[in-house]
Amino acid sequence: MTVRPLVPFALVLMLGACGSPEATDDDAGGSGGASTTGSGGSIGAGGTTGSGGTTGSGGTIGSGGTTGSGGATGAAGGATGTGGRGRATGGATGTAGATGIGGATGAGGAAGSPGNGGSSGTTCGVSPVTPNATSQTQKLLCYLYSIKGNHILSGQQEANWNANPTDIAWYANNGLKSPAILGSDFLYRSGSSCTSVSSSTTRAIAHWNAGGITMFRYHMGLPGPGLTCANDCFSGANCAEPTTHPNAAFFTNVITAGTPENTSLNAKLDYVAVQINAMKAANVPVILAIFHETQPNGWFWWAENSTGPQFANLWKYTFNYLTSTKGLTNIVWLMPFSGSPNAAYYPGKAFLDIGGPDEYSQPANLLTFTASGNYNPAANIFGSTMPIALHETGSALQPNSIFPSGATPWIMWNVWATYENTVISGFTFNTVASMQAAYASQYTITRDEIPSLK
């Protein structure tokens, strides 16, 4: 961005119901990313329950079905529910009994989804674009597909300029649960080293271990002779928003081996690899929203003077460098447009898993905010089946105004750092009341409601 001050894990994962996303070539408009001050940018439908499983509300936090109600012959089936916020996958083919996940021999939910006990599946008919992806990465992607259209992940970006950021603490201080997604930025280094693990990465691992999902972007400085991650900054000479602007030759040089620009880009990506490798060693998958807020004539160097094909080539180079050259296998790739998605900049579904825009408008009513104007332009590019993420937003979405109709079935919102109950240019983003309403929704997923993806 510009400077700006269980769920139930549906059984569709086991039955391979997720389809591969299809993209269109439609160009789409939207609201551009706003600029003010600051850093950085951004359940299930219950399956049928056989011969008597109830189809109720699913339970609140992994309440589980009644113990042994399925029995040896599956006479009753576990209660799989049609919504709820429990931690479950439902019974696959009526497997359960002891923890009420369905009937043992097939009377449980044929494709049970939300509600009770259980854990995550590993396949869903769609695979990460990252080659040889870890099982946690596969589970995370399948989970994102499973909630599309029925629930939404809460998220908060942290301004981790020090070892004790306060954005997540704001939630507990106001009586709210922890957000499902912790957003961070590779710009936040620990000192000047490009080879040591940053405190941002350490916090991301801790968030995962506590049950959450981690997402990173990178305000990467403009690559140039002798520049590494240690030279990265937000705005100024050689920064993400540079005062020296790249020309057409730059976008050829930056992906051409042996040039100063390419050597610099590789050095910055090597630093990224150190952080993602640390997460990989801890079995943590990461949603990578690199080159965020892309649009024609954007404000960051990667989209400032680039054409669509030049940007797409940069994205593909980065994808191949991190996955093939560096061997990273724990990335879910998120293509992060600005509020003005443009199909010319789409690198293709072979190089990304999910995508989405951002949104920094000042909604007339925080208690009904859906960012509907930004959803369809993104979906027109990414296709109707791919999960669409509001990877940055000034205001939290209000799921009760989105579901159950799911007209704009976002899979996440991610409130930008320091936008918790913050007044900017006379407008209050995220009042305590609006945040409480968003988190009180039965469709909102908080960290404690994510099924085990480990």
Secondary structure, 3 states (H helix, E strand, C coil): CCCCCCCCCCCHHHHCCCCCCCCCCCCCCCCCCCCCCCCCCCCCCCCCCCCCCCCCCCCCCCCCCCCCCCCCCCCCCCCCCCCCCCCCCCCCCCCCCCCCCCCCCCCCCCCCCCCCCCCCCCCCCCCCCCCCCCHHHHHHHHHHHHHCCCCEECEEECCCCCCCCCHHHHHHHCCCCCECEEEEECCCCCCCCCCCCCHHHHHHHHHHHCCCEEEEECCCCCCCCCCCHHHCCCEECCCCEECCCCCHHHHHHCCCCCCHHHHHHHHHHHHHHHHHHHHHHCCCCEEECCCCCECCCCCCHHHHCCCHHHHHHHHHHHHHHHHHHCCCCCEEEEEEECCCCCHHHCCCHHHCCEEECEECCCCCCHHHCCCHHHHHHHHHHHCCCCCEEEEEECCCCCHHHCCCCCCCCCCEEEECCCCCCEEECCEEECCHHHHHHHHHCCCEEEHHHCCCCC
